[in-house]
């Protein structure tokens, strides 16, 4: 029975990893685009990175609890 459940856990956690990567990359790209649009140096990029870090931590805590 544990053999069947183990691949399910791999799928679950790999899906979580892809979700977190997509979220992080999406927020960073959005920050870069906002910096280009408003002609700022790195303001929105830094804000997007902080939001991504906190969002990833929140999702990890919520999913792994």
N, CA, C and O atoms as a Tripos MOL2 file, in Angstrom:
@<TRIPOS>MOLECULE
protein
  260   259    65     0     0
PROTEIN
NO_CHARGES

@<TRIPOS>ATOM
      1 N           0.8120   -1.1890    0.0000 N.3       1 UNK1
      2 CA          0.0000    0.0000    0.0000 C.3       1 UNK1
      3 C           0.8620    1.2610    0.0000 C.2       1 UNK1
      4 O           0.5010    2.2580   -0.6270 O.2       1 UNK1
      5 N           1.9920    1.2240    0.6960 N.am      2 UNK2
      6 CA          2.8500    2.4070    0.7190 C.3       2 UNK2
      7 C           3.4980    2.6400   -0.6450 C.2       2 UNK2
      8 O           3.8500    3.7710   -0.9790 O.2       2 UNK2
      9 N           3.6590    1.5530   -1.4490 N.am      3 UNK3
     10 CA          4.2090    1.7130   -2.7880 C.3       3 UNK3
     11 C           3.2740    2.5380   -3.6550 C.2       3 UNK3
     12 O           3.7240    3.3290   -4.4840 O.2       3 UNK3
     13 N           1.9950    2.3600   -3.4690 N.am      4 UNK4
     14 CA          1.0340    3.1170   -4.2480 C.3       4 UNK4
     15 C           0.9690    4.5680   -3.8060 C.2       4 UNK4
     16 O           0.7900    5.4620   -4.6330 O.2       4 UNK4
     17 N           1.1070    4.8010   -2.5490 N.am      5 UNK5
     18 CA          0.9770    6.1530   -2.0320 C.3       5 UNK5
     19 C           2.2400    6.9750   -2.2950 C.2       5 UNK5
     20 O           2.1570    8.1970   -2.4180 O.2       5 UNK5
     21 N           3.3810    6.3450   -2.3820 N.am      6 UNK6
     22 CA          4.6220    7.0780   -2.5780 C.3       6 UNK6
     23 C           4.6550    7.8400   -3.9080 C.2       6 UNK6
     24 O           5.0070    9.0200   -3.8980 O.2       6 UNK6
     25 N           4.3090    7.2340   -5.0540 N.am      7 UNK7
     26 CA          4.2790    8.0300   -6.2900 C.3       7 UNK7
     27 C           3.2760    9.1770   -6.2120 C.2       7 UNK7
     28 O           3.5030   10.2360   -6.7970 O.2       7 UNK7
     29 N           2.1800    8.9790   -5.5020 N.am      8 UNK8
     30 CA          1.1990   10.0380   -5.3400 C.3       8 UNK8
     31 C           1.8180   11.2310   -4.6180 C.2       8 UNK8
     32 O           1.5380   12.3780   -4.9670 O.2       8 UNK8
     33 N           2.6590   10.9710   -3.6100 N.am      9 UNK9
     34 CA          3.3330   12.0570   -2.9050 C.3       9 UNK9
     35 C           4.3130   12.7770   -3.8210 C.2       9 UNK9
     36 O           4.4290   14.0010   -3.7610 O.2       9 UNK9
     37 N           5.0220   12.0320   -4.6710 N.am     10 UNK10
     38 CA          5.9410   12.6660   -5.6170 C.3      10 UNK10
     39 C           5.1890   13.6020   -6.5570 C.2      10 UNK10
     40 O           5.6320   14.7210   -6.8180 O.2      10 UNK10
     41 N           4.0690   13.1450   -7.0520 N.am     11 UNK11
     42 CA          3.2640   13.9680   -7.9540 C.3      11 UNK11
     43 C           2.7510   15.2010   -7.2210 C.2      11 UNK11
     44 O           2.7550   16.3060   -7.7640 O.2      11 UNK11
     45 N           2.3170   15.0030   -6.0000 N.am     12 UNK12
     46 CA          1.7870   16.1140   -5.1970 C.3      12 UNK12
     47 C           2.8500   17.1820   -4.9710 C.2      12 UNK12
     48 O           2.5860   18.3680   -5.1660 O.2      12 UNK12
     49 N           4.0420   16.7750   -4.5640 N.am     13 UNK13
     50 CA          5.0810   17.7470   -4.2470 C.3      13 UNK13
     51 C           5.7360   18.3280   -5.4940 C.2      13 UNK13
     52 O           6.1800   19.4760   -5.4710 O.2      13 UNK13
     53 N           5.8060   17.5650   -6.5750 N.am     14 UNK14
     54 CA          6.3520   18.1470   -7.8010 C.3      14 UNK14
     55 C           5.3780   19.1700   -8.3700 C.2      14 UNK14
     56 O           5.7970   20.1940   -8.9100 O.2      14 UNK14
     57 N           4.0930   18.9030   -8.2550 N.am     15 UNK15
     58 CA          3.0880   19.8840   -8.6710 C.3      15 UNK15
     59 C           3.1790   21.1530   -7.8460 C.2      15 UNK15
     60 O           3.0330   22.2560   -8.3740 O.2      15 UNK15
     61 N           3.4170   20.9980   -6.5590 N.am     16 UNK16
     62 CA          3.5930   22.1500   -5.6790 C.3      16 UNK16
     63 C           4.8320   22.9390   -6.0780 C.2      16 UNK16
     64 O           4.8130   24.1690   -6.0740 O.2      16 UNK16
     65 N           5.8980   22.2480   -6.4170 N.am     17 UNK17
     66 CA          7.1230   22.9160   -6.8480 C.3      17 UNK17
     67 C           6.9200   23.7200   -8.1220 C.2      17 UNK17
     68 O           7.3750   24.8600   -8.2200 O.2      17 UNK17
     69 N           6.2350   23.1280   -9.1000 N.am     18 UNK18
     70 CA          5.9620   23.8560  -10.3350 C.3      18 UNK18
     71 C           5.0880   25.0780  -10.0750 C.2      18 UNK18
     72 O           5.3020   26.1370  -10.6640 O.2      18 UNK18
     73 N           4.1140   24.9290   -9.2020 N.am     19 UNK19
     74 CA          3.2350   26.0440   -8.8600 C.3      19 UNK19
     75 C           4.0350   27.1940   -8.2450 C.2      19 UNK19
     76 O           3.8110   28.3570   -8.5800 O.2      19 UNK19
     77 N           4.9510   26.8750   -7.3610 N.am     20 UNK20
     78 CA          5.7510   27.9030   -6.7060 C.3      20 UNK20
     79 C           6.7160   28.5670   -7.6830 C.2      20 UNK20
     80 O           6.9350   29.7770   -7.6170 O.2      20 UNK20
     81 N           7.2890   27.7840   -8.5850 N.am     21 UNK21
     82 CA          8.1980   28.3460   -9.5890 C.3      21 UNK21
     83 C           7.4470   29.2810  -10.5290 C.2      21 UNK21
     84 O           7.9210   30.3770  -10.8300 O.2      21 UNK21
     85 N           6.2840   28.8530  -10.9880 N.am     22 UNK22
     86 CA          5.4930   29.6830  -11.8960 C.3      22 UNK22
     87 C           5.0660   30.9770  -11.2100 C.2      22 UNK22
     88 O           5.1080   32.0450  -11.8210 O.2      22 UNK22
     89 N           4.6580   30.8910   -9.9530 N.am     23 UNK23
     90 CA          4.2800   32.0830   -9.1970 C.3      23 UNK23
     91 C           5.4570   33.0470   -9.0750 C.2      23 UNK23
     92 O           5.3120   34.2440   -9.3180 O.2      23 UNK23
     93 N           6.6110   32.5280   -8.7010 N.am     24 UNK24
     94 CA          7.7940   33.3750   -8.5110 C.3      24 UNK24
     95 C           8.2320   34.0240   -9.8190 C.2      24 UNK24
     96 O           8.4780   35.2290   -9.8630 O.2      24 UNK24
     97 N           8.3300   33.2430  -10.8670 N.am     25 UNK25
     98 CA          8.7650   33.7760  -12.1600 C.3      25 UNK25
     99 C           7.7470   34.7870  -12.6860 C.2      25 UNK25
    100 O           8.1230   35.8240  -13.2330 O.2      25 UNK25
    101 N           6.4710   34.4870  -12.5220 N.am     26 UNK26
    102 CA          5.4360   35.4170  -12.9750 C.3      26 UNK26
    103 C           5.5000   36.7550  -12.2650 C.2      26 UNK26
    104 O           5.3730   37.8030  -12.8980 O.2      26 UNK26
    105 N           5.6960   36.7270  -10.9600 N.am     27 UNK27
    106 CA          5.7870   37.9790  -10.2150 C.3      27 UNK27
    107 C           7.0440   38.7640  -10.5730 C.2      27 UNK27
    108 O           7.0000   39.9900  -10.6730 O.2      27 UNK27
    109 N           8.1540   38.0730  -10.7670 N.am     28 UNK28
    110 CA          9.3890   38.7650  -11.1530 C.3      28 UNK28
    111 C           9.2360   39.3950  -12.5390 C.2      28 UNK28
    112 O           9.6510   40.5350  -12.7490 O.2      28 UNK28
    113 N           8.6500   38.6680  -13.4750 N.am     29 UNK29
    114 CA          8.4380   39.2310  -14.8100 C.3      29 UNK29
    115 C           7.4800   40.4170  -14.7710 C.2      29 UNK29
    116 O           7.6690   41.3960  -15.4930 O.2      29 UNK29
    117 N           6.4560   40.3300  -13.9300 N.am     30 UNK30
    118 CA          5.5360   41.4610  -13.7740 C.3      30 UNK30
    119 C           6.2640   42.6700  -13.1990 C.2      30 UNK30
    120 O           6.0270   43.7980  -13.6330 O.2      30 UNK30
    121 N           7.1400   42.4490  -12.2350 N.am     31 UNK31
    122 CA          7.9260   43.5410  -11.6670 C.3      31 UNK31
    123 C           8.8270   44.1930  -12.6990 C.2      31 UNK31
    124 O           8.9640   45.4160  -12.7240 O.2      31 UNK31
    125 N           9.4390   43.3860  -13.5460 N.am     32 UNK32
    126 CA         10.3050   43.9220  -14.6030 C.3      32 UNK32
    127 C           9.4910   44.7630  -15.5850 C.2      32 UNK32
    128 O           9.9130   45.8480  -15.9860 O.2      32 UNK32
    129 N           8.3220   44.2510  -15.9670 N.am     33 UNK33
    130 CA          7.4800   44.9920  -16.9060 C.3      33 UNK33
    131 C           6.9820   46.3040  -16.3020 C.2      33 UNK33
    132 O           6.9310   47.3230  -16.9910 O.2      33 UNK33
    133 N           6.6180   46.2850  -15.0270 N.am     34 UNK34
    134 CA          6.1870   47.5240  -14.3740 C.3      34 UNK34
    135 C           7.3270   48.5300  -14.2830 C.2      34 UNK34
    136 O           7.1060   49.7310  -14.4400 O.2      34 UNK34
    137 N           8.5360   48.0560  -14.0320 N.am     35 UNK35
    138 CA          9.6910   48.9560  -14.0080 C.3      35 UNK35
    139 C           9.9280   49.5850  -15.3840 C.2      35 UNK35
    140 O          10.2690   50.7640  -15.4800 O.2      35 UNK35
    141 N           9.7500   48.8080  -16.4300 N.am     36 UNK36
    142 CA          9.9090   49.3630  -17.7800 C.3      36 UNK36
    143 C           8.8120   50.3860  -18.0760 C.2      36 UNK36
    144 O           9.0770   51.4480  -18.6390 O.2      36 UNK36
    145 N           7.5860   50.0540  -17.6920 N.am     37 UNK37
    146 CA          6.4520   50.9320  -17.9820 C.3      37 UNK37
    147 C           6.5730   52.2670  -17.2510 C.2      37 UNK37
    148 O           6.3580   53.3220  -17.8470 O.2      37 UNK37
    149 N           6.9120   52.2260  -15.9720 N.am     38 UNK38
    150 CA          7.0160   53.4430  -15.1740 C.3      38 UNK38
    151 C           8.4240   54.0440  -15.1910 C.2      38 UNK38
    152 O           8.6750   55.0540  -14.5330 O.2      38 UNK38
    153 N           9.3240   53.4390  -15.9270 N.am     39 UNK39
    154 CA         10.7060   53.8960  -16.0820 C.3      39 UNK39
    155 C          11.4010   54.0850  -14.7290 C.2      39 UNK39
    156 O          12.0160   55.1180  -14.4620 O.2      39 UNK39
    157 N          11.2850   53.0780  -13.9070 N.am     40 UNK40
    158 CA         11.9920   53.0620  -12.6260 C.3      40 UNK40
    159 C          13.1070   52.0330  -12.7210 C.2      40 UNK40
    160 O          13.0970   51.1710  -13.6000 O.2      40 UNK40
    161 N          14.0580   52.1290  -11.8180 N.am     41 UNK41
    162 CA         15.2060   51.2130  -11.9070 C.3      41 UNK41
    163 C          14.8240   49.8000  -11.4840 C.2      41 UNK41
    164 O          14.7380   48.9080  -12.3290 O.2      41 UNK41
    165 N          14.5960   49.5830  -10.2090 N.am     42 UNK42
    166 CA         14.2860   48.2260   -9.7340 C.3      42 UNK42
    167 C          13.2060   48.2180   -8.6640 C.2      42 UNK42
    168 O          13.0630   47.2340   -7.9390 O.2      42 UNK42
    169 N          12.4630   49.2750   -8.5560 N.am     43 UNK43
    170 CA         11.4900   49.4020   -7.4780 C.3      43 UNK43
    171 C          10.4630   48.2770   -7.5070 C.2      43 UNK43
    172 O          10.2870   47.5660   -6.5180 O.2      43 UNK43
    173 N           9.7930   48.1180   -8.6300 N.am     44 UNK44
    174 CA          8.7390   47.1140   -8.7190 C.3      44 UNK44
    175 C           9.3030   45.6950   -8.7220 C.2      44 UNK44
    176 O           8.6450   44.7650   -8.2570 O.2      44 UNK44
    177 N          10.5010   45.5290   -9.2380 N.am     45 UNK45
    178 CA         11.1400   44.2120   -9.2040 C.3      45 UNK45
    179 C          11.3970   43.7810   -7.7650 C.2      45 UNK45
    180 O          11.1260   42.6360   -7.4020 O.2      45 UNK45
    181 N          11.9110   44.6800   -6.9540 N.am     46 UNK46
    182 CA         12.1740   44.3530   -5.5470 C.3      46 UNK46
    183 C          10.8750   44.0680   -4.8090 C.2      46 UNK46
    184 O          10.8040   43.1300   -4.0150 O.2      46 UNK46
    185 N           9.8450   44.8730   -5.0650 N.am     47 UNK47
    186 CA          8.5410   44.6390   -4.4390 C.3      47 UNK47
    187 C           7.9970   43.2780   -4.8630 C.2      47 UNK47
    188 O           7.4710   42.5350   -4.0340 O.2      47 UNK47
    189 N           8.1190   42.9480   -6.1460 N.am     48 UNK48
    190 CA          7.6270   41.6650   -6.6500 C.3      48 UNK48
    191 C           8.3840   40.4960   -6.0320 C.2      48 UNK48
    192 O           7.7880   39.4570   -5.7480 O.2      48 UNK48
    193 N           9.6770   40.6510   -5.8220 N.am     49 UNK49
    194 CA         10.4630   39.5820   -5.1980 C.3      49 UNK49
    195 C          10.0020   39.3500   -3.7650 C.2      49 UNK49
    196 O           9.8500   38.2040   -3.3410 O.2      49 UNK49
    197 N           9.7780   40.4340   -3.0100 N.am     50 UNK50
    198 CA          9.2900   40.2760   -1.6380 C.3      50 UNK50
    199 C           7.9090   39.6260   -1.6060 C.2      50 UNK50
    200 O           7.6520   38.7540   -0.7760 O.2      50 UNK50
    201 N           7.0280   40.0440   -2.4990 N.am     51 UNK51
    202 CA          5.6980   39.4330   -2.5660 C.3      51 UNK51
    203 C           5.8180   37.9540   -2.9120 C.2      51 UNK51
    204 O           5.1160   37.1260   -2.3330 O.2      51 UNK51
    205 N           6.6980   37.6150   -3.8490 N.am     52 UNK52
    206 CA          6.8830   36.2150   -4.2440 C.3      52 UNK52
    207 C           7.3970   35.3790   -3.0790 C.2      52 UNK52
    208 O           6.9250   34.2630   -2.8620 O.2      52 UNK52
    209 N           8.3550   35.9060   -2.3320 N.am     53 UNK53
    210 CA          8.9090   35.1550   -1.1970 C.3      53 UNK53
    211 C           7.8310   34.8980   -0.1520 C.2      53 UNK53
    212 O           7.6890   33.7750    0.3320 O.2      53 UNK53
    213 N           7.0730   35.9280    0.1980 N.am     54 UNK54
    214 CA          6.0320   35.7470    1.2080 C.3      54 UNK54
    215 C           4.8970   34.8590    0.7000 C.2      54 UNK54
    216 O           4.3350   34.0760    1.4660 O.2      54 UNK54
    217 N           4.5570   34.9750   -0.5850 N.am     55 UNK55
    218 CA          3.5070   34.1240   -1.1460 C.3      55 UNK55
    219 C           3.9400   32.6610   -1.1650 C.2      55 UNK55
    220 O           3.1430   31.7750   -0.8560 O.2      55 UNK55
    221 N           5.1850   32.4050   -1.5230 N.am     56 UNK56
    222 CA          5.7020   31.0330   -1.5390 C.3      56 UNK56
    223 C           5.7140   30.4530   -0.1330 C.2      56 UNK56
    224 O           5.3240   29.3030    0.0670 O.2      56 UNK56
    225 N           6.1610   31.2400    0.8430 N.am     57 UNK57
    226 CA          6.1600   30.7470    2.2270 C.3      57 UNK57
    227 C           4.7440   30.4580    2.7050 C.2      57 UNK57
    228 O           4.5090   29.4500    3.3710 O.2      57 UNK57
    229 N           3.7980   31.3310    2.3730 N.am     58 UNK58
    230 CA          2.4060   31.1310    2.7760 C.3      58 UNK58
    231 C           1.8390   29.8560    2.1540 C.2      58 UNK58
    232 O           1.1930   29.0610    2.8370 O.2      58 UNK58
    233 N           2.0790   29.6660    0.8690 N.am     59 UNK59
    234 CA          1.5570   28.4790    0.1900 C.3      59 UNK59
    235 C           2.1920   27.2120    0.7550 C.2      59 UNK59
    236 O           1.5000   26.2160    0.9660 O.2      59 UNK59
    237 N           3.4970   27.2390    1.0010 N.am     60 UNK60
    238 CA          4.1680   26.0650    1.5720 C.3      60 UNK60
    239 C           3.6100   25.7150    2.9430 C.2      60 UNK60
    240 O           3.3360   24.5480    3.2230 O.2      60 UNK60
    241 N           3.4410   26.7060    3.7890 N.am     61 UNK61
    242 CA          2.9060   26.4520    5.1320 C.3      61 UNK61
    243 C           1.4830   25.9230    5.0400 C.2      61 UNK61
    244 O           1.1130   24.9980    5.7630 O.2      61 UNK61
    245 N           0.6870   26.5070    4.1560 N.am     62 UNK62
    246 CA         -0.7060   26.0880    4.0070 C.3      62 UNK62
    247 C          -0.8150   24.6580    3.4630 C.2      62 UNK62
    248 O          -1.6280   23.8710    3.9490 O.2      62 UNK62
    249 N          -0.0060   24.3230    2.4650 N.am     63 UNK63
    250 CA         -0.0940   22.9990    1.8380 C.3      63 UNK63
    251 C           0.5200   21.8960    2.6940 C.2      63 UNK63
    252 O           0.0270   20.7680    2.6890 O.2      63 UNK63
    253 N           1.5790   22.2020    3.4210 N.am     64 UNK64
    254 CA          2.2840   21.1630    4.1670 C.3      64 UNK64
    255 C           1.7490   20.9700    5.5780 C.2      64 UNK64
    256 O           2.2060   20.0810    6.2960 O.2      64 UNK64
    257 N           0.8070   21.7720    5.9760 N.am     65 UNK65
    258 CA          0.2520   21.6740    7.3240 C.3      65 UNK65
    259 C          -0.6320   20.4690    7.4920 C.2      65 UNK65
    260 O          -1.1760   20.2470    8.5740 O.2      65 UNK65
@<TRIPOS>BOND
     1     1     2 1
     2     2     3 1
     3     3     4 2
     4     3     5 am
     5     5     6 1
     6     6     7 1
     7     7     8 2
     8     7     9 am
     9     9    10 1
    10    10    11 1
    11    11    12 2
    12    11    13 am
    13    13    14 1
    14    14    15 1
    15    15    16 2
    16    15    17 am
    17    17    18 1
    18    18    19 1
    19    19    20 2
    20    19    21 am
    21    21    22 1
    22    22    23 1
    23    23    24 2
    24    23    25 am
    25    25    26 1
    26    26    27 1
    27    27    28 2
    28    27    29 am
    29    29    30 1
    30    30    31 1
    31    31    32 2
    32    31    33 am
    33    33    34 1
    34    34    35 1
    35    35    36 2
    36    35    37 am
    37    37    38 1
    38    38    39 1
    39    39    40 2
    40    39    41 am
    41    41    42 1
    42    42    43 1
    43    43    44 2
    44    43    45 am
    45    45    46 1
    46    46    47 1
    47    47    48 2
    48    47    49 am
    49    49    50 1
    50    50    51 1
    51    51    52 2
    52    51    53 am
    53    53    54 1
    54    54    55 1
    55    55    56 2
    56    55    57 am
    57    57    58 1
    58    58    59 1
    59    59    60 2
    60    59    61 am
    61    61    62 1
    62    62    63 1
    63    63    64 2
    64    63    65 am
    65    65    66 1
    66    66    67 1
    67    67    68 2
    68    67    69 am
    69    69    70 1
    70    70    71 1
    71    71    72 2
    72    71    73 am
    73    73    74 1
    74    74    75 1
    75    75    76 2
    76    75    77 am
    77    77    78 1
    78    78    79 1
    79    79    80 2
    80    79    81 am
    81    81    82 1
    82    82    83 1
    83    83    84 2
    84    83    85 am
    85    85    86 1
    86    86    87 1
    87    87    88 2
    88    87    89 am
    89    89    90 1
    90    90    91 1
    91    91    92 2
    92    91    93 am
    93    93    94 1
    94    94    95 1
    95    95    96 2
    96    95    97 am
    97    97    98 1
    98    98    99 1
    99    99   100 2
   100    99   101 am
   101   101   102 1
   102   102   103 1
   103   103   104 2
   104   103   105 am
   105   105   106 1
   106   106   107 1
   107   107   108 2
   108   107   109 am
   109   109   110 1
   110   110   111 1
   111   111   112 2
   112   111   113 am
   113   113   114 1
   114   114   115 1
   115   115   116 2
   116   115   117 am
   117   117   118 1
   118   118   119 1
   119   119   120 2
   120   119   121 am
   121   121   122 1
   122   122   123 1
   123   123   124 2
   124   123   125 am
   125   125   126 1
   126   126   127 1
   127   127   128 2
   128   127   129 am
   129   129   130 1
   130   130   131 1
   131   131   132 2
   132   131   133 am
   133   133   134 1
   134   134   135 1
   135   135   136 2
   136   135   137 am
   137   137   138 1
   138   138   139 1
   139   139   140 2
   140   139   141 am
   141   141   142 1
   142   142   143 1
   143   143   144 2
   144   143   145 am
   145   145   146 1
   146   146   147 1
   147   147   148 2
   148   147   149 am
   149   149   150 1
   150   150   151 1
   151   151   152 2
   152   151   153 am
   153   153   154 1
   154   154   155 1
   155   155   156 2
   156   155   157 am
   157   157   158 1
   158   158   159 1
   159   159   160 2
   160   159   161 am
   161   161   162 1
   162   162   163 1
   163   163   164 2
   164   163   165 am
   165   165   166 1
   166   166   167 1
   167   167   168 2
   168   167   169 am
   169   169   170 1
   170   170   171 1
   171   171   172 2
   172   171   173 am
   173   173   174 1
   174   174   175 1
   175   175   176 2
   176   175   177 am
   177   177   178 1
   178   178   179 1
   179   179   180 2
   180   179   181 am
   181   181   182 1
   182   182   183 1
   183   183   184 2
   184   183   185 am
   185   185   186 1
   186   186   187 1
   187   187   188 2
   188   187   189 am
   189   189   190 1
   190   190   191 1
   191   191   192 2
   192   191   193 am
   193   193   194 1
   194   194   195 1
   195   195   196 2
   196   195   197 am
   197   197   198 1
   198   198   199 1
   199   199   200 2
   200   199   201 am
   201   201   202 1
   202   202   203 1
   203   203   204 2
   204   203   205 am
   205   205   206 1
   206   206   207 1
   207   207   208 2
   208   207   209 am
   209   209   210 1
   210   210   211 1
   211   211   212 2
   212   211   213 am
   213   213   214 1
   214   214   215 1
   215   215   216 2
   216   215   217 am
   217   217   218 1
   218   218   219 1
   219   219   220 2
   220   219   221 am
   221   221   222 1
   222   222   223 1
   223   223   224 2
   224   223   225 am
   225   225   226 1
   226   226   227 1
   227   227   228 2
   228   227   229 am
   229   229   230 1
   230   230   231 1
   231   231   232 2
   232   231   233 am
   233   233   234 1
   234   234   235 1
   235   235   236 2
   236   235   237 am
   237   237   238 1
   238   238   239 1
   239   239   240 2
   240   239   241 am
   241   241   242 1
   242   242   243 1
   243   243   244 2
   244   243   245 am
   245   245   246 1
   246   246   247 1
   247   247   248 2
   248   247   249 am
   249   249   250 1
   250   250   251 1
   251   251   252 2
   252   251   253 am
   253   253   254 1
   254   254   255 1
   255   255   256 2
   256   255   257 am
   257   257   258 1
   258   258   259 1
   259   259   260 2
@<TRIPOS>SUBSTRUCTURE
     1 UNK1         2 RESIDUE 1 A UNK
     2 UNK2         6 RESIDUE 1 A UNK
     3 UNK3        10 RESIDUE 1 A UNK
     4 UNK4        14 RESIDUE 1 A UNK
     5 UNK5        18 RESIDUE 1 A UNK
     6 UNK6        22 RESIDUE 1 A UNK
     7 UNK7        26 RESIDUE 1 A UNK
     8 UNK8        30 RESIDUE 1 A UNK
     9 UNK9        34 RESIDUE 1 A UNK
    10 UNK10       38 RESIDUE 1 A UNK
    11 UNK11       42 RESIDUE 1 A UNK
    12 UNK12       46 RESIDUE 1 A UNK
    13 UNK13       50 RESIDUE 1 A UNK
    14 UNK14       54 RESIDUE 1 A UNK
    15 UNK15       58 RESIDUE 1 A UNK
    16 UNK16       62 RESIDUE 1 A UNK
    17 UNK17       66 RESIDUE 1 A UNK
    18 UNK18       70 RESIDUE 1 A UNK
    19 UNK19       74 RESIDUE 1 A UNK
    20 UNK20       78 RESIDUE 1 A UNK
    21 UNK21       82 RESIDUE 1 A UNK
    22 UNK22       86 RESIDUE 1 A UNK
    23 UNK23       90 RESIDUE 1 A UNK
    24 UNK24       94 RESIDUE 1 A UNK
    25 UNK25       98 RESIDUE 1 A UNK
    26 UNK26      102 RESIDUE 1 A UNK
    27 UNK27      106 RESIDUE 1 A UNK
    28 UNK28      110 RESIDUE 1 A UNK
    29 UNK29      114 RESIDUE 1 A UNK
    30 UNK30      118 RESIDUE 1 A UNK
    31 UNK31      122 RESIDUE 1 A UNK
    32 UNK32      126 RESIDUE 1 A UNK
    33 UNK33      130 RESIDUE 1 A UNK
    34 UNK34      134 RESIDUE 1 A UNK
    35 UNK35      138 RESIDUE 1 A UNK
    36 UNK36      142 RESIDUE 1 A UNK
    37 UNK37      146 RESIDUE 1 A UNK
    38 UNK38      150 RESIDUE 1 A UNK
    39 UNK39      154 RESIDUE 1 A UNK
    40 UNK40      158 RESIDUE 1 A UNK
    41 UNK41      162 RESIDUE 1 A UNK
    42 UNK42      166 RESIDUE 1 A UNK
    43 UNK43      170 RESIDUE 1 A UNK
    44 UNK44      174 RESIDUE 1 A UNK
    45 UNK45      178 RESIDUE 1 A UNK
    46 UNK46      182 RESIDUE 1 A UNK
    47 UNK47      186 RESIDUE 1 A UNK
    48 UNK48      190 RESIDUE 1 A UNK
    49 UNK49      194 RESIDUE 1 A UNK
    50 UNK50      198 RESIDUE 1 A UNK
    51 UNK51      202 RESIDUE 1 A UNK
    52 UNK52      206 RESIDUE 1 A UNK
    53 UNK53      210 RESIDUE 1 A UNK
    54 UNK54      214 RESIDUE 1 A UNK
    55 UNK55      218 RESIDUE 1 A UNK
    56 UNK56      222 RESIDUE 1 A UNK
    57 UNK57      226 RESIDUE 1 A UNK
    58 UNK58      230 RESIDUE 1 A UNK
    59 UNK59      234 RESIDUE 1 A UNK
    60 UNK60      238 RESIDUE 1 A UNK
    61 UNK61      242 RESIDUE 1 A UNK
    62 UNK62      246 RESIDUE 1 A UNK
    63 UNK63      250 RESIDUE 1 A UNK
    64 UNK64      254 RESIDUE 1 A UNK
    65 UNK65      258 RESIDUE 1 A UNK
